[in-house]
Amino acid sequence: MSRGEYEMESGKESLLITGASGFIGRNLRESFLRDEYELLCPSSKDLNLIDETSVAKYFSEHRVDYVVHSACMPGHRAAGNEGKVFYANTRMFFNLERQKHNYKRMLVIGSGAIYDNRNYRPKMKEEEYEEFLPVDEHGFSKYVCEKAIENSDNIIDLRVFGIFGKYEEFRIRFISNLICKALHSMPLTMNQNRKFDFLWIDDLIPVISKLLKKDSLKYKAYNVTPDSSESLLNIAEYIQSKINPRLEIQVKQEGFGLEYSGLNHRLKSELPDWKPTDLHLAINLLIEWYEKGLEQFPREALTSIDG
């Protein structure tokens, strides 16, 4: 379909979601955003974000009013992407950044990894990302992209930390991993107790909806985090109490690791009425979701990787 044909058939503005088959992208596709926009959710075959020719061709053939960039090559140990993460993530971003004249605004789903995992402090402020260069590829790719975002007119970085919900990688993501282990009557394991900012995926969607079209934004980067952090051990104990109080909780290392959290004052200044879902309520909703389809999350898949 040509750009002209698209404009004639649809009265809605269009929203391109990159990474639409991933955790965040799938949740965006199923959300109320589909009522607000004509969603464009191309597969990697239709839009290869690493290839500048593919990206340019896609924008020449489609009207794109807004972009949510959630595509990302993961850097966790189970992904097997060592040595590729920085190249892939920066190239995907800059291929989209080069098309900025074709869209009104792009929201980039960023990460608290930008603050450098060796030097985390409680409630990091957005501007503190410049204090250290992240040592890992994933964090460093976010750092480099942020430098371009700061100089852009229509690109905004939304930094999420412990975001969780349905469709996340249950083998390695903490809350989903523990829920699945509990439902399979397995011990609840963690490497070390520490505090995290855990955000229910459904709470990200109204932030995206409102910031896409807000007339003027004060900043180029926002921590999208709850008001308070929670310890991994407390979460494990809650899941244990909800599913099977007899389950063992195993913590490999003593003491507390560095807290992974960000200050949300900037976001609250833009969206004073935004209120994240209570963490326990969100966990209950996720437990119900896993209970309905537990056969899709087999016990064997949980034994190869620690949560």
N, C-alpha and C positions, 0 to 999 in steps of 0.2 A: 504494500500500500504506500502511495506517495504521501509526502507531507500535506499536499493540498487535499487529497482524498481523506486523510485522517481528520483534518480540521473541519471538513464538511460533515463527517459522520458523527463526530463527538462534540457535545457542547461543553464538556468538562475540560479543565486544564489537565495536562498530563504530568505524571510523576514516574520517573525512571528509578527503579529499585535495583541496585546492583547486589549481587549475592543473594538473589531472591530464593534460591533453593537452600540456603543456609539457615542457621538458628534464628538470627534476627530477621532476615529477609522473609522467611516463611511466616513468622508472626505478623510482620507488616502486611503481607499479602492478604492474610485472613482478617485483618482488623477493619475498623470503620473507615480507614483511608480509602478503601475501594469504593465507598459511597461518595467520597469527596473528590476523587481524581479518577482519571483514566489511567490505570496502572500499566506501566510497561515493565515486564519482568522477563527479559530475554535470558536464554540459556547461554552458557559459555560458547556454544557453537554459533549462536547468532550474534554474540557480542563478546569478543575476546579482549578483555580490558588490558592485557599486557601488550597487545598489538596496536600501535597507533593508527594503522590503516583501517583496521576493523572498527575502532572507536570513531574515527572520522566518518567512515561510511555509514555507520549507524545513525549518527547525528544528522547526516545529510538526508537520510531517508525517513526520519521520524521527527515529529515536533516534540521537543522535550522542554516543558516549562520549568520543572523542578527535578532535583536529583537527591536521593538518599543513598549515599555510598556506604553500603555495609559489607561489601565483598572484602575478604581478607585472606591471605595465606597464613594459616595458623603456625605458631612457632613452638607449640608444646611438644614434648618429647615423643608423644605417640604419633605425631603427624609425619615424622621422617622428612621434614623440609629443611634441615640444616644446610645453610649456605645458599638458600634460595629465597628466604623470607624477605630480606631487605630489598633485593632487586624486584621481586614480584610486587610487593606492596607499594613501593615508591613509584614504580612504573604505572601501575593501575591508577594511582592517584593523579599523577602528572598528565596522563593521557586524558583524564576527565577534566583536569584543571585547564588544559589547552582548549577545551570546548566552552569555557566559561561565558563567551559571548553568545552562546546558543541557549542558555538557560537563565532563569531569573535568580535562583539561589540553589546552592548545594549544601546539604548537611552531611558531614562526614562523621561516621560512627567511630570515634577515637577510643583511646584507652588510657587508664591510669598508669599503664606501663611507660608512658612518656616521662614519668618522674624519676625513672631509674630505680630498679628493684634493689640496688645495694644501699640506697639512701632514703627509703620511705620514711616519712614522718606522719603522725596522725593529722588528718584533715589538711592535706596539701592544697595550697592555693594555686589557681591556674597559672599565675605568672611565675611560680617557683620552678616550672619545668626547665627553665634556662640555667638553673644552678649546676646541673650535672648532665653529662652525656650518657644516655643509657648504654649499658654494656651489651645488652642482648639485641639481636637483629630486629625483633618485633618493636621493642621500645624505641630503638634508634630510627626505624622507618617512620614512626609517628612523630618523632622529634624533627626530622628533616621536612616532612610534609607540613608541619606546623609553621615552619619558616615561610613557606609560600602562602599559607592561609592568612598569616598576619598581614601580608601585603596585598591581599585580594579584596575585592569590593563585594563579592557575593558568595563567599564560602565560609562556613561556620563549622567549628570542631565541637562535637558533643562527646565528652570523655566519660565513658562508663567504666565501672570497676568490676564488682562481682555481680554482673547482670545474670539472671537465671530464669528458666521457664521451660515450657514444652519445646521439644525439638533440639534442645542443646545436646552436646555430646555426653551422654550419660556415663560413659566409661571413665571420664576424667573430670567433669565438672562437679564440684563438691556436693552441692545440695542434691542434685539428681543422682549422683553416684551413691550417696548414703541412703536415699529413699529406695533405690533399686536393691541395694544390699539388704536393707531391712525387710523389704517385701520378700526377698529370697532367704530370709533367716540367716544372713551372714553377719560376721562381726563388722562393726562400723569403724573404719580405720582412717587415720590422718597422719601426716608426717609430724606436724607440730601445731600446737594451738596458736592462733593469732586472731586479730580482729580484722573484719572485712566490711566494706560497704556493699551489701547485697541489695540489688534492685530488681523487683519483679518486672519481667519483660513488658507486661501490659501498662506499666507506668511510664515507659519510654515513649509509647505511641502518642499520647496527648502532647508531650513535649515537642515531638517532631511536627505534629499537626499545627501547633500554634507558632512555632518558630519558623516554619517554612514561609509563612505569609505575614509575620509581624512586620509592620512598616519599617521600623528602624530598630536595630539591635545595638546595645552599648558595647558589646565585646565580640571578639572573634572566636573565643573558646569558653566553654561552660562545662563544669563538672556536673554530670547528671547523677546525683547521689542522694540517698536518704539523709535524714537529719542525724541519725545515730548509727553507729557501727555495732556489729555483734560478733562474738567470739565463735570460732568453729566448734569448740567443745560445747558451748551452750546450744548451738544448732543441732549437733549430734544428739545431745540429751533430749532435745525436744522431739526429734524424729523418732528416737528410741521410745519415748513415752507415748507417742501417737500410734506406733505400729506394733512394737513388741518390747515391753519393759525388761524382758529377760536377756536381750541381746547385749553382747560385750562391746564396749567402746575401747579401742586400742589407739594410743598416741605414742608414736615411735620416739620422738625427742621431747625431753623435758623443757619447761620454760615457755616463754612467749616469743614468737617470731615478730618481725616488723609489721606494724599495722598498715593495711592497704586501704586507705580512705582519702576522700577529697572533700573540701569545703564547698557547700552548694550555695553560698551567698549570692553569687552572680546570677544563677538560675532563678533563685527566689526573687531577686529584684526585677527580673523580666516577667516571671509567672508567679505572683504572690499567692495565687489560689491553688497552685499545684501541691498536692499532698500524696506522697507515696503510700501504697498499700501496706498495712501492718504485716511485718515479716512472717509471723505465725500464720496469719490468714493466707498469705501467698503460698507458704509451704503446704498448708492443708489442701489448697486447690491443686497443687502439683502432685501431691500424694494421690488424690482422686483420679487425676489424669493417668498416672502410671498404673494404678490399680485396674483401670478399664482395659489396658492393653499390655499387660505385663509380659505376655508371650513374645512381644517384639523386643524385649530387653532381657535376654537370657542370662542365667547365672554364669555360664561359661565366659561370656564377654566381660564379666566383672573380675575374673580371677587373674587376668593377664596384666592389669594395670591397677596400681593403688589409687584410691580416691584422694 
